[in-house]
Amino acid sequence: MNGKIDPNSINKLFFSKKTSDQALIEAFKELKPDKKHILINLIFFLLSGFIAIRNSLSIDTITYFINGIELINGVILALFAIIFSGYVFFQALLNKNVLLRFLEKYKDDMTYLQMTNEYFLNIMLLYVFSILINLCCLLIIKNISPYAALPLPNIINEILSTIFLTIYYYYHFALIWETKSFVFNIYRLLYINAIEQAIEKLNEKK
């Protein structure tokens, strides 16, 4: 913390020209692969590809996919509830001293508060997007035959299925893994809050 408050930080919090559609598009930057996490991204890709290939080569591809959607959707719904509750908890802990800390400039002309708020927004939008995709998939798949396929050669259907399932599973592995940053943000808030309380107690004793 450098102790310098960005004079435009409050205006940035209240006056944003970003629409909900723009916010959703920008939210995907949270899942963008980078060099720092290349190993975990590779693991997720290989794991997603393995599951996708196994599902695609089975005669029960649709049944396995439905089971996968329902399992993932249960996890996503539970984590979304936790993240939303965590955001409410985050806002409740923003007393005057902690708020001043979070209004300090962090990087790229952003304050800690703005960065944290945008992160929570991005993650929650990604979870909403996941829930919507899962709902659409279930509504479509449960209304077709378990052995339905496109009027294409079997090998083409398997390739298309593998690509789609790999993307689907990779997205959700990456999304669930990204929840670690949510945990870290809550930890940082609690840490700063504890420091501010300790400083306040010391000042009272003096």
Protein Blocks (a to p, Z undefined) as FASTA:
>chain_A
ZZiacfklmmmmmmccbdfklmmmmmmmmmpccfklmmmmmmmmmmmmmmmmmmmmpmkl
mmmmmmmmmmmmmmmmmmmmmmmmmmmmmmmmmcfklmmmmmpcfbehiafklmmmmmmm
mmmmmmmmmmmmmmmmmmmmmmccfkbccdbdfklmmmmmmmmmmmmmmmmmmmmmmmmm
mmmmmmmmmmmmmmmmmmmmmmmmZZ
